[in-house]
Amino acid sequence: MITSLSPLDGRYAKKVQILSEYFSEYALHQYRLTIEVEWLLTLAAEPGIKELPKATEKEVRILNTLLRNFTPQEAERIREIEKITNHDVKAVEYYLREKLANTSLKKHLEFIHFACTSEDINNLAYSLMIKLAGEKVILPVLDELLKTIQHLARQWIKVPLLALTHGQPATPTTVGKELLVFAMRLERQISRLKKQDIAGKINGATGNFNAHCVAYPKVDWRKLSKKFVQNLGLMWNPCTTQIEPHDTLAEIFNTIQLINTILIGFDRDIWGYISRGVFKQKTVAGEVGSSTMPHKVNPIDFENSEGNFGIANALFRHMSEKLPISRFQRDLSDSTVERNIGVAFGHSLLAWKSTLKGMHKLELNGKNIREELDNQWELLAEPIQTVLRKHGVTGAYEKLKELTRGKKVTQKIMREFIRTLPVPKEDKIRLLKLTPETYIGLADQF
């Protein structure tokens, strides 16, 4: 909508819509409701809780149908209840009671949210959100991004490129090798993200199963809790305060921050290569690069990506610093922060898609790359002085410094200098054959 406060819900809504399935308020209620239903079924299956008989097949169907039919319109009913309770998780509990009031489960409504604190529900809901969004959206996009960089790296692995250190001409490399550096860094972090556990807990008001043990002292609550959390696909945290301390979430956010930071570097380098003319960009019919300069084809995808990475990382950084900290057993300062998890992922998704879009527009400008290299014969000062050192020639570095530093050296000047060198014929021939374009070491062999 053009009246939306956040660009994620307005300008960029279509690009990040897929995340609303996992991070919207509706999705949060859906996950909370899932936890409440699964906890009720788990309690009913526990032989030590005799007052709550095992759910019949019909009752299981009732509960599953309730979850399956939970729509945004149904979620509005929870919002209405919350206006009275001023407590969102309690509103979910009352909603579930309301939905089951005319079913065979009506005699057991008091076992909904049994012995739970709201954080028992919330920590598991948020963990499921991140786990499923990671599997269905985040990792697939990151894998696509990685594969695209790897493909371009392999495609251009043998294309010589003038390197820059401190922004100045330096020992040549290849286009593909420089892209491969980013690919290998990303691959390591994405692999780490895939292996990351997400913790969860369900253990009561201060993490000690206090009320549980008073009501049912013979039930093995730790065992039941562990089984419940693990059945959700999460890692059980056996020792917490009222809140699960979110260390695993912080680890995930930190890893994504690093992935985004690596890609900021990638965006900036590609931007620089476009500026230098290493890459051209495919033009799009009807697209405008400037409101006044008709010739321009701007690297806007990489610029948009960099900006969104900055916003995402600022949010992830705050969350990874804030969420693991609680005053004593509980305070609510984490609650409003958690509601912005989807915002951080939204800006990340925008950035990842922008980088992908930009990469698909890239075309190699071979002519410019060759001209750039052919204009830098002074780069051969490094291999020449290294060969002189090999043969023990005194002042090798200084001789080349005097010839090249701050000066424009042509092919003719460099080759005439090589012919005067006091080195064996074999080395001299190898140096005479060398050009800035062929001086790439092992860059094409990665």
Buried (B, 14 or more C-beta within 10 A) or exposed (E): EEEEEEBBBEEBBEBBEBBBBBBBBBBBBBBBBBBBBBBBBBBBBBEEBEEBEEBEEEBBEBBEEBEEEBEEEBBEBBBEBBEEBEEBBBBBBBBBBEBBEEBEBEEBBEBBBBBBBBBBBBBBBBBBBBBBBBEEBBBEBBBEBBEBBBEBBBEBBBBBBBBEEEEEBBBBBBBBBBBBBBBBBBBEBBEBBEEBBBBBBBBBBBBBBEBBBEBBEEBEBEEBBBBBBEEBEBBBBEEBBBBBBBEBBBBBBBBBBBBBBBBBEBBBBBBBBBEBEBBBBEEEEEEEBEEEEEEEBBBBBBBBBBBBBBBBBEBBBBBBEBBBEBEEEBEEEBEEBBEBBBBBBBBBBBBBBBBBBBBEBBEBBEEBBBEBBBEBBBBBBBBBBEBBEEEEBEEBEEBBEEBBEEEEBEEEBBBEBBEEBEBEEEBBEBBEEBBBBEBBEEBBEB
